[in-house]
Amino acid sequence: MNESKRVIIQVAAFACFVLGLMLFLFETRSTGEALETLKLTISWSVVSISGAALSVVAITVLVVLHFGDIKRLLKHR
């Protein structure tokens, strides 16, 4: 894979991760307590579950992209 395709995939995966995180936290509500005891309530709707799944897929893609670099770096040591 050439470098330009790799960068495009990295940017797309990062954008998908951010979008998934935003969707996951869309239904999140605070309990209204002090910051020291902050508790969040997550309603497990279709939007939240799909956002969490999108974030996991994006992180997996980024790990797979960087796995070759890590393997190559460890091989040279």
N, C-alpha and C positions, 0 to 999 in steps of 0.2 A: 504494500500500500504506500503510495507516495505521500509526501508530507502535507500537501494541500488538502487532500481528502481526509487525512488524519485530523487536521486542524478543524475542518468543517464538521466532522463527526464529534469532536470534543466540544465545540461550541454548541452544537445541537443537543448533545447529551446534557450539558450544563443548563441550557435553557429548559429542557424537559424536567430536570431535577428541580429547578426553581418553580416552574409551573406546577409540578406535582406537589411540592411543599405548600404552595399557596392554596391549592385545592384541598389538601389534607387539613390545613388549618382554617378553612373557610367556615366550618361549622363549630369552631372552638369558642367556648365562652369562659370567661373568668368568673370565679366565685365571688369576687369583689372584696376579698380579704386583703390584709397588708401584704406588701411584697415579700416579707420574710416567710410567710406561710401561703404563698401563692399556689393555688390549685386551679388546674384547667379541666374543663369538662369537654370531652370530645364526643360528639354525636356521630355514631357510625352509620352514616348514610352512604348512598352509592357514590356521591361526589367525594367524600373523604376516603373511601376504600380505593376508588380509582386513582386519586391523587397519591396515596401511599404506594400503590402498585407502580405508578409511573415513576415515582422517585426511586424505587428499588431497581427498576429496569435501567434507569439512567445511571445509577451508581454502578450497576453490574457492567454496563457498556464501558464506563470509564476505567474500571478495574481491568477489564479484558484488554483495553487499549494500552494500558500502562504495564501489563504483566510482561509483555515482551521486552520492554525497556528494563524492567527490574531484573529479569532473567539474564539479559545481556550484560547488565552492570555486575551482577554477581559472578558471571562467568569470567569476566576480565580480572577479577580480584584474586 
